[in-house]
Amino acid sequence: MPTLADLSPNIASEFEALIDGVWDGRVDPGLLERCWVRMCELVGAPHDAGRHTSEPAPALDGPLVDDLLAFAELWIIDPHAVTDEIAAAVRQHLSDHEVAAFTIGLATIEAQARLAIALGPTS
């Protein structure tokens, strides 16, 4: 199975820098971890698709996780279905900077998961 680095080293390097930025602590890694696992499930990617080199974060639970997972699930299933109420629930937990980092993180996690599928085994 080819890797992105095999196909385009320059793009792979830039993408790795983006991934590192997602997991730099601006958003709690435990929250990202929960969203990452769920997003991989939803797109059918292996659970290790695009796993960051950092240690897995402890799983979190509670209203914060529920609200962010609801947003992340709709991000994958139907982004147009994200209502003002769902967005407001995320904003009640995260600052403006964290919301920006969270949504960039979701886009990057989705790209990792879909890339893993695209480059995955064809047999």
C-alpha positions as protocol buffer text, in pm:
chain_id: "A"
residue {
  index: 1
  type: MET
  ca { x: 0 y: 0 z: 0 }
}
residue {
  index: 2
  type: PRO
  ca { x: 157 y: 333 z: -100 }
}
residue {
  index: 3
  type: THR
  ca { x: 176 y: 618 z: 145 }
}
residue {
  index: 4
  type: LEU
  ca { x: 125 y: 986 z: 84 }
}
residue {
  index: 5
  type: ALA
  ca { x: 501 y: 1029 z: 130 }
}
residue {
  index: 6
  type: ASP
  ca { x: 560 y: 777 z: -149 }
}
residue {
  index: 7
  type: LEU
  ca { x: 327 y: 965 z: -382 }
}
residue {
  index: 8
  type: SER
  ca { x: 414 y: 1322 z: -295 }
}
residue {
  index: 9
  type: PRO
  ca { x: 684 y: 1389 z: -35 }
}
residue {
  index: 10
  type: ASN
  ca { x: 625 y: 1765 z: -33 }
}
residue {
  index: 11
  type: ILE
  ca { x: 252 y: 1734 z: 28 }
}
residue {
  index: 12
  type: ALA
  ca { x: 314 y: 1465 z: 290 }
}
residue {
  index: 13
  type: SER
  ca { x: 551 y: 1695 z: 477 }
}
residue {
  index: 14
  type: GLU
  ca { x: 301 y: 1981 z: 477 }
}
residue {
  index: 15
  type: PHE
  ca { x: 18 y: 1750 z: 582 }
}
residue {
  index: 16
  type: GLU
  ca { x: 225 y: 1612 z: 870 }
}
residue {
  index: 17
  type: ALA
  ca { x: 287 y: 1968 z: 991 }
}
residue {
  index: 18
  type: LEU
  ca { x: -88 y: 2033 z: 979 }
}
residue {
  index: 19
  type: ILE
  ca { x: -156 y: 1714 z: 1175 }
}
residue {
  index: 20
  type: ASP
  ca { x: 102 y: 1811 z: 1437 }
}
residue {
  index: 21
  type: GLY
  ca { x: -71 y: 2148 z: 1470 }
}
residue {
  index: 22
  type: VAL
  ca { x: -407 y: 1982 z: 1530 }
}
residue {
  index: 23
  type: TRP
  ca { x: -267 y: 1782 z: 1822 }
}
residue {
  index: 24
  type: ASP
  ca { x: -63 y: 2067 z: 1974 }
}
residue {
  index: 25
  type: GLY
  ca { x: -291 y: 2108 z: 2276 }
}
residue {
  index: 26
  type: ARG
  ca { x: -508 y: 2399 z: 2165 }
}
residue {
  index: 27
  type: VAL
  ca { x: -797 y: 2154 z: 2188 }
}
residue {
  index: 28
  type: ASP
  ca { x: -793 y: 1887 z: 2458 }
}
residue {
  index: 29
  type: PRO
  ca { x: -639 y: 1576 z: 2299 }
}
residue {
  index: 30
  type: GLY
  ca { x: -897 y: 1360 z: 2478 }
}
residue {
  index: 31
  type: LEU
  ca { x: -1174 y: 1542 z: 2292 }
}
residue {
  index: 32
  type: LEU
  ca { x: -996 y: 1506 z: 1961 }
}
residue {
  index: 33
  type: GLU
  ca { x: -932 y: 1140 z: 2033 }
}
residue {
  index: 34
  type: ARG
  ca { x: -1302 y: 1071 z: 2084 }
}
residue {
  index: 35
  type: CYS
  ca { x: -1394 y: 1260 z: 1766 }
}
residue {
  index: 36
  type: TRP
  ca { x: -1115 y: 1090 z: 1570 }
}
residue {
  index: 37
  type: VAL
  ca { x: -1237 y: 740 z: 1666 }
}
residue {
  index: 38
  type: ARG
  ca { x: -1600 y: 824 z: 1583 }
}
residue {
  index: 39
  type: MET
  ca { x: -1513 y: 988 z: 1252 }
}
residue {
  index: 40
  type: CYS
  ca { x: -1307 y: 684 z: 1147 }
}
residue {
  index: 41
  type: GLU
  ca { x: -1605 y: 463 z: 1232 }
}
residue {
  index: 42
  type: LEU
  ca { x: -1840 y: 678 z: 1026 }
}
residue {
  index: 43
  type: VAL
  ca { x: -1627 y: 681 z: 711 }
}
residue {
  index: 44
  type: GLY
  ca { x: -1524 y: 317 z: 747 }
}
residue {
  index: 45
  type: ALA
  ca { x: -1155 y: 386 z: 802 }
}
residue {
  index: 46
  type: PRO
  ca { x: -942 y: 163 z: 1021 }
}
residue {
  index: 47
  type: HIS
  ca { x: -914 y: 289 z: 1378 }
}
residue {
  index: 48
  type: ASP
  ca { x: -543 y: 347 z: 1333 }
}
residue {
  index: 49
  type: ALA
  ca { x: -597 y: 563 z: 1023 }
}
residue {
  index: 50
  type: GLY
  ca { x: -378 y: 866 z: 1060 }
}
residue {
  index: 51
  type: ARG
  ca { x: -308 y: 806 z: 1426 }
}
residue {
  index: 52
  type: HIS
  ca { x: -92 y: 1085 z: 1554 }
}
residue {
  index: 53
  type: THR
  ca { x: 242 y: 992 z: 1704 }
}
residue {
  index: 54
  type: SER
  ca { x: 144 y: 1134 z: 2043 }
}
residue {
  index: 55
  type: GLU
  ca { x: 27 y: 900 z: 2314 }
}
residue {
  index: 56
  type: PRO
  ca { x: -347 y: 829 z: 2304 }
}
residue {
  index: 57
  type: ALA
  ca { x: -529 y: 1070 z: 2531 }
}
residue {
  index: 58
  type: PRO
  ca { x: -758 y: 950 z: 2807 }
}
residue {
  index: 59
  type: ALA
  ca { x: -1116 y: 906 z: 2695 }
}
residue {
  index: 60
  type: LEU
  ca { x: -1343 y: 1179 z: 2820 }
}
residue {
  index: 61
  type: ASP
  ca { x: -1718 y: 1170 z: 2880 }
}
residue {
  index: 62
  type: GLY
  ca { x: -1993 y: 1414 z: 2969 }
}
residue {
  index: 63
  type: PRO
  ca { x: -2193 y: 1695 z: 2808 }
}
residue {
  index: 64
  type: LEU
  ca { x: -1886 y: 1854 z: 2649 }
}
residue {
  index: 65
  type: VAL
  ca { x: -1796 y: 1530 z: 2470 }
}
residue {
  index: 66
  type: ASP
  ca { x: -2160 y: 1468 z: 2374 }
}
residue {
  index: 67
  type: ASP
  ca { x: -2190 y: 1813 z: 2215 }
}
residue {
  index: 68
  type: LEU
  ca { x: -1860 y: 1790 z: 2029 }
}
residue {
  index: 69
  type: LEU
  ca { x: -1933 y: 1437 z: 1907 }
}
residue {
  index: 70
  type: ALA
  ca { x: -2275 y: 1547 z: 1780 }
}
residue {
  index: 71
  type: PHE
  ca { x: -2105 y: 1824 z: 1582 }
}
residue {
  index: 72
  type: ALA
  ca { x: -1831 y: 1589 z: 1453 }
}
residue {
  index: 73
  type: GLU
  ca { x: -2084 y: 1326 z: 1346 }
}
residue {
  index: 74
  type: LEU
  ca { x: -2283 y: 1577 z: 1144 }
}
residue {
  index: 75
  type: TRP
  ca { x: -1956 y: 1712 z: 999 }
}
residue {
  index: 76
  type: ILE
  ca { x: -1915 y: 1367 z: 838 }
}
residue {
  index: 77
  type: ILE
  ca { x: -2275 y: 1269 z: 772 }
}
residue {
  index: 78
  type: ASP
  ca { x: -2426 y: 1597 z: 653 }
}
residue {
  index: 79
  type: PRO
  ca { x: -2250 y: 1926 z: 729 }
}
residue {
  index: 80
  type: HIS
  ca { x: -2559 y: 2118 z: 619 }
}
residue {
  index: 81
  type: ALA
  ca { x: -2748 y: 1958 z: 907 }
}
residue {
  index: 82
  type: VAL
  ca { x: -2540 y: 2141 z: 1169 }
}
residue {
  index: 83
  type: THR
  ca { x: -2801 y: 2364 z: 1328 }
}
residue {
  index: 84
  type: ASP
  ca { x: -2748 y: 2688 z: 1515 }
}
residue {
  index: 85
  type: GLU
  ca { x: -2830 y: 2498 z: 1834 }
}
residue {
  index: 86
  type: ILE
  ca { x: -2560 y: 2237 z: 1772 }
}
residue {
  index: 87
  type: ALA
  ca { x: -2305 y: 2507 z: 1693 }
}
residue {
  index: 88
  type: ALA
  ca { x: -2410 y: 2703 z: 2002 }
}
residue {
  index: 89
  type: ALA
  ca { x: -2363 y: 2393 z: 2218 }
}
residue {
  index: 90
  type: VAL
  ca { x: -2003 y: 2365 z: 2095 }
}
residue {
  index: 91
  type: ARG
  ca { x: -1944 y: 2736 z: 2151 }
}
residue {
  index: 92
  type: GLN
  ca { x: -2066 y: 2715 z: 2510 }
}
residue {
  index: 93
  type: HIS
  ca { x: -1774 y: 2482 z: 2584 }
}
residue {
  index: 94
  type: LEU
  ca { x: -1494 y: 2625 z: 2368 }
}
residue {
  index: 95
  type: SER
  ca { x: -1343 y: 2971 z: 2321 }
}
residue {
  index: 96
  type: ASP
  ca { x: -1328 y: 3129 z: 1976 }
}
residue {
  index: 97
  type: HIS
  ca { x: -969 y: 3010 z: 1933 }
}
residue {
  index: 98
  type: GLU
  ca { x: -1061 y: 2658 z: 2042 }
}
residue {
  index: 99
  type: VAL
  ca { x: -1359 y: 2648 z: 1804 }
}
residue {
  index: 100
  type: ALA
  ca { x: -1129 y: 2745 z: 1517 }
}
residue {
  index: 101
  type: ALA
  ca { x: -872 y: 2481 z: 1618 }
}
residue {
  index: 102
  type: PHE
  ca { x: -1146 y: 2220 z: 1669 }
}
residue {
  index: 103
  type: THR
  ca { x: -1302 y: 2268 z: 1325 }
}
residue {
  index: 104
  type: ILE
  ca { x: -961 y: 2267 z: 1154 }
}
residue {
  index: 105
  type: GLY
  ca { x: -889 y: 1952 z: 1353 }
}
residue {
  index: 106
  type: LEU
  ca { x: -1208 y: 1786 z: 1231 }
}
residue {
  index: 107
  type: ALA
  ca { x: -1125 y: 1869 z: 870 }
}
residue {
  index: 108
  type: THR
  ca { x: -775 y: 1727 z: 912 }
}
residue {
  index: 109
  type: ILE
  ca { x: -897 y: 1414 z: 1090 }
}
residue {
  index: 110
  type: GLU
  ca { x: -1153 y: 1356 z: 815 }
}
residue {
  index: 111
  type: ALA
  ca { x: -884 y: 1401 z: 549 }
}
residue {
  index: 112
  type: GLN
  ca { x: -660 y: 1149 z: 728 }
}
residue {
  index: 113
  type: ALA
  ca { x: -940 y: 894 z: 750 }
}
residue {
  index: 114
  type: ARG
  ca { x: -1045 y: 933 z: 387 }
}
residue {
  index: 115
  type: LEU
  ca { x: -683 y: 922 z: 270 }
}
residue {
  index: 116
  type: ALA
  ca { x: -635 y: 595 z: 458 }
}
residue {
  index: 117
  type: ILE
  ca { x: -932 y: 453 z: 270 }
}
residue {
  index: 118
  type: ALA
  ca { x: -811 y: 585 z: -66 }
}
residue {
  index: 119
  type: LEU
  ca { x: -460 y: 446 z: -20 }
}
residue {
  index: 120
  type: GLY
  ca { x: -573 y: 131 z: 157 }
}
residue {
  index: 121
  type: PRO
  ca { x: -561 y: -221 z: 19 }
}
residue {
  index: 122
  type: THR
  ca { x: -764 y: -277 z: -294 }
}
residue {
  index: 123
  type: SER
  ca { x: -803 y: -652 z: -254 }
}
